[in-house]
């Protein structure tokens, strides 16, 4: 299996730059009747462009070995994210780059020392999570958001109320937020205080549309993919880096945006690719990891 070419993605990124510079409406966004600065190119929304950029970044980090091209791609992604004026994008970029550094450190460790490395990682992650949770009001203020993260906490609460009414099968594709006079959307709008465009969370979006049945089916694809990608990372296979970076980016962005269901095709594509690269024999898998070191 060969991944989409980083060069072809670079051409698409070049088109995004050109389109953004030539089209005035590609550099602004309309929100609550106010026009704000927000580069999004030919994409309908800046966060849709963000998924495209992060997917391209994952491909470049995994398969592009020319230093100048890698640097140019990294600069382009960072610049477009900054110019999109997306708080989610900037946070996702920081998380992805930190994760890439962590992967490189892990791969540099000897196999015998990886258990200790993982223990330190877990401790540091728990500490960061605790500090981050306690600092949410401060982080929101720094990001220019209110304590509800632009109303997201109210949206999440209303979504959970609706999910508890139809937990197994949900309300169908686009069954919520499509008609404000229809149940349960009418009651959700009353609880939120305004008409929300989406659940603003990947898991809640899945549960609202297709219920727990779909969430379980999604995990059936996602968990084995992450396990195989983790093996490929340890075996220094570039596909492992690409998949893990893409998954981390997708899961992080899905904290505040409903992108899990819409990117399932990417999950399925990676799944078949990883399956073909991971040996079935445990002996062969261990040998591949040993050869990588």
C-alpha positions, -999 to +999 in steps of 0.1 A: +000+000+000+012+035-009-001+065+009-014+096-010+016+115-022+029+143+001+037+161-032+001+159-044-010+172-010+015+200-014-001+209-047-035+211-029-020+232-002-005+255-028-040+259-044-053+267-009-028+295-006-036+308-041-074+306-036-071+324-002-051+352-016-073+358-047-107+354-031-117+379-005-145+357+009-118+330+015-102+352+041-132+361+063-160+343+082-195+354+090-205+346+126-236+361+144-238+387+117-202+399+122-174+395+097-142+383+112-107+376+098-104+339+090-085+323+062-102+291+050-094+289+013-118+269-008-131+250+023-165+259+037-151+265+072-116+270+088-119+239+109-126+218+078-094+232+063-077+223+096-085+186+092-070+188+056-039+205+069-033+181+098-038+150+075-013+165+051+011+171+080+008+135+091+017+123+055+046+146+053+060+136+087+057+100+078+068+098+042+085+130+031+123+127+037+135+157+018+144+183+045+136+214+025+102+200+015+094+189+051+103+224+064+083+241+037+053+220+044+056+225+082+059+263+077+029+263+053+007+243+077+016+265+107+011+297+087-023+287+074-035+275+109-024+308+124-040+329+096-072+308+100-076+325+134-087+291+149-081+285+186-088+248+180-063+248+152-035+263+172-041+240+201-043+209+178-010+220+161+008+223+195-005+188+206+004+172+173+039+186+172+045+176+209+033+141+200+057+139+171+086+149+194+074+122+219+074+096+192+110+105+182+121+103+218+104+069+222+120+055+191+154+067+202+151+047+235+164+012+237+138-015+239+148-024+275+142+012+287+109+018+270+089+007+301+105+034+322+099+059+294+062+051+293+059+053+331+074+088+330+051+097+302+020+086+321+030+105+352+038+137+333+006+134+313-015+129+345+002+160+360-005+181+328-041+169+326-046+179+363-031+213+359-049+219+326-083+209+341-077+233+371-066+260+347-096+259+323-110+293+332-075+309+327-070+290+295-104+301+282-096+337+290-062+336+273-079+320+242-104+348+242-133+325+251-158+326+279-162+299+306-186+280+283-161+280+254-185+300+232-215+282+244-201+247+238-207+235+274-244+244+270-245+225+237-229+195+252-254+194+281-284+197+257-269+170+234-265+146+264-301+152+273-312+143+238-289+112+237-305+098+269-339+098+251-326+077+222-294+061+234-292+030+211-301+041+176-299+079+179-319+103+156-305+093+123-281+111+100-287+149+103-317+140+125-308+168+150-301+205+143-319+202+109-353+215+120-356+238+151-394+231+154-389+193+155-382+173+186-357+170+202-341+201+185-368+225+198-361+216+234-324+216+228-325+251+214-345+262+245-318+247+268-289+261+248-303+296+243-295+297+206-296+276+174-265+254+174-251+242+141-237+209+155-229+190+186-194+205+186-180+171+199-172+140+179-185+114+203-217+133+211-223+138+174-219+100+168-243+092+196-269+118+185-270+106+149-266+068+153-265+060+190-243+036+210-245+010+182-226+032+159-201+043+185-193+006+193-189-001+155-166+029+152-144+017+181-142-018+164-123+000+136-105+026+157-090+005+185-073-022+163-061+006+140-044+024+169-029-009+181-014-017+147-002+018+142+015+016+176+033-015+165+044+002+133+058+031+153+079+007+174+091-010+142+100+024+127+076+020+098+067+055+085+031+045+081+029+041+119+039+078+124+014+089+098-015+070+113-007+079+149-003+116+141-036+116+121-055+098+149-041+122+176-051+152+155-085+138+147-093+129+183-081+162+197-100+183+172-131+161+178-132+174+214-148+206+201-158+197+166-180+169+151-154+153+128-154+116+138-183+104+116-172+126+087-137+112+087-146+075+090-134+069+054-099+080+064-100+055+094-111+027+070-084+036+045-057+035+072-071+003+086-066-018+054-031-002+050-019-010+085-033-046+083-011-053+053+020-040+070+017-058+103+030-095+104+004-119+117+031-139+136+041-127+170+076-139+164+079-120+131+065-088+148+091-090+176+119-097+150+108-066+131+110-044+162+144-058+170+157-051+135+145-016+138+169-010+167 
